[in-house]
Amino acid sequence: MPSLRWRIVAAVALLLVATNVVVGAVTVVAFRGYLVDRLDAELSTAANRVVGGPDGSKPAPPDGDGSGTDPDNDFIGVPGQSAGTVVAIFRDGATVLGGYTDDRGQQRRLTAAQERTLAAVDSDGDPVTVDLGELGTYRAQAIGDDGDVFVTALPLGDLDAAIARLLLVIGVVTVVGLLVAAWALALLVRRSLRPLERVAAVASDVTELDLERGDTDIPLRVPPGDLAANREVEQVGTALNRLLGHVARALTVRREAEAGMRTFVADASHELRTPIATVRAYAELSASTDDPDAVHRNVDRIGREAVRMGDLVEELLLLARLDAVALASGPAPAREPVDLTSIVVEATMDARATAPGHRWTLQVLDEHPLVVSGDPTQLRRVVTNLLANARTHTPDGTTVVVSLQRSSDVVRLVVANDGPVIPAEALSTLFDRFTRGEASRSREHGTSGLGLAIVRGVVVAHDGLVRVVSEPGRTAFTVELPAGTPRAD
């Protein structure tokens, strides 16, 4: 396939050829018309001279029998007639005389065929083009006078030669101009496309980077100097730079996602390994004893560990579904009006019963139920996880304030406590999976480290946001969800 450079050169060359052909044709036609008009003017003058005779008298028949090379007539070759001028006189259809003067000044007779050709010229006085055989092409004019027809003809040879020379000049100029223009255009196009070639080289160099082995850094970019070459290169180069930037960010995100997935799998395996080892150990103890009480205790412990594994698996499945929603590859959570006030009140009452050592305060600042649109089961999980987090990571005697209010089109849930401050270095990873503030307390209460990760996943899936602020005397988790329309009863 020819390159863009040569296609541009070929296209421009074709346009130049077409333009020169049109201009040349118009020039030749116009110039030939001009020369023919001049020749017709000369022909009219010569014809009037013939009709009037050299002394103003009508011509007389030639002497002799009319044969030979000399027609012996004063009307042929008179002063003012150029060489090659043909003169013929017809009377009552018969030829009175017919001849011409050659280049050496000698008079020559016309052949019978030439006379017949001239006799056929209409005597209306308009010049016409006739072919006189070996004499060539002529412009002839016939004028009638008292039954006589005077025919005068001038040769077109010089005119045709001039037109031929003009065509030759136009052809040579066209060819030379085309070669020079093509050469100059090729250099100009090559110079203009050189930055584009460097853009292509950048794209080609990117393909040689080893991106499959985790190399996410793409240092190659189209330099600013090439971007300033022209608008087209700027558009292509800028688009390529943006593309490379997007690819680098996507590779970084993929690397981080893969690293997070590996950590997630490792943490999940570690979390499952402990209850599985416990189940195996108590199963072996049960198999090695005949004491019914011991077997009963072992079975009870196996059941608790099985419940713990089941809860962990359910949380992992929920996080997987939330990840699918975030990647737009899974179904969005069910959307229906949810009475968030009712959920918060019930969850707070359950927390009071579960952790009586804490002081629980509920503040609902709106008289009417606050409704959001979403999945009631998942939203209940958000509230219970936040309360469980406050219960688990704060000592007895801690005051936990649960407040719910609506601000504009947002429903805001705040779970605040006056317990220990969360370390600043832990805030950035607090909502990550398998993250625990105090490992000993978390293990003691059987938490998996997925509670806050589920909170963030559910809230994001419901087009909301969650944040945490921790300072001496107050740690607050805030959840904001778009307000919904109350369900019609």
Steps between C-alpha positions, in 0.01 A plus 500: 500500500650840405588732783296806587784720376491360147124493490497872581765568235311292243171672577652847469682395181173381348338831593788690341478291183125548479536875560775535239303298247193718547701823491698379198188393312327830568815689398541303176134538406502872576831557320393301194174692488699824512732386218208380289326835545813680385533264205136557409562876508796456264288269287225761473755760390651266243155402369397862453826561313427207270144610430616850410793374290842651510371813323138484611378304189343159484725208408519362147542138398860387481679475169574165344337175577536531874761233537854520642645651817442865424137610494623833351253710695565824679256411778735234637800625694404865484675732745366451853431128458713270710660187365258211487189716450255309280275689262220348288227656287191312392252621235179309449653199680806494275846582619628824357831474675650332805849510634740612766853636541751263655780590740733585207253746353391277209134467408351155518171364372249312718408145434149407399432355846616821664283705266197287583568548871515877459195505272302338779567792740180693570512852360341657805831664592566304823846340527510120517777245541570275199751228428689554175682170498876538463476875564361434845221662696376847399254762609290586195252781432271520194343828382249517216494793258269513191497121455871467567626335817836614633662255742803594706677258740785549747704211638459382861843341511672783688206522741508126566877516546458780756238299686729195495785706644267635767391147590864395518587790729201431724587129517864566587410760760239266646742207528783710641267681738346172610841348573615807694171524690502128584858523624429807713174354628669172593758690704232713665279203583795303630599787724140548617450130575830455680345584841221255424761232432649569842153464652472162331845411634382579854200271453726229360742531793211458744425158351852389595447573869453195720161594643394141565747459786361780710692791349239775527729793436473629142757781476463540125312811386483714188733795572354854510715603203319255273162600642567856387582396142146536367143450607466146364813375676390680815163324493648155438788548745279639775254215456786247517640663815157488664460139395838407646407679821172311521678170430758571771228582752301193399807281541565655839143435607524145371825441686349639818187291447706188446708576807182565698348177372808303600489659846129437519538133410785462746304668779186300422702179503653599833158584647354169385802298605448576870137374528578206272792400722275538803232282342753233408652507846166461682387238250813297579441546875142384458617191315754415771270523806199314624393768746156626387550834673832557326350401165212741562739785580707421193196492274385832645839656429501354148157657441617843610802480272277387212275801559807721503618354167152538355484866603843560348399333173179707486698818552745401228213426260341836580827679431535309172152611395579860594821482297300376200263795538794743521645353179158516327518124441233397748141593585449820700349466848123492522351847504196554717397757762666409831400652836847572634359644823344167591822311423711737714257482794489118495878466462562738792260307724677176408837658580375608845397144573824354362741745665338633821839624617490780241281808521288516185331824391265530203432837337244514218467865403206463260139440594422294192673175403806554286481295184779403262494288185690172514524144626358477856714198592824661394413834662421319825843338476657849474333617824570182697863490387560859609344434841689173535824681413432756776418225748799284412775763492402709802508399869198478732374836613545658160219725385379425146275761336299391195347796313288508186387809310418627154686789341367614163488183284737299720426278798793507746571226754770570761632244751728682745672385821735647760728197505867469407634695205565306181871540405552732204695235309205263527240743362608460137450121509212485744247401233729244337425131532636304798604822674472501880560789737589285798581145403457356848152644554397404147608142547334493839166604353537281193504780241635432154623846406244526219233707673614846394594374153141382461375837625698685235404255224127522577501877536689550170263258324212721623664814356600624844819571688650410837776674694659489846642771725691411816633745755543491877159466658308425180511245219218533246401286203274690256290339227317714243237348269276663240154562645221297348125537461286361781313183409126546456307290751 
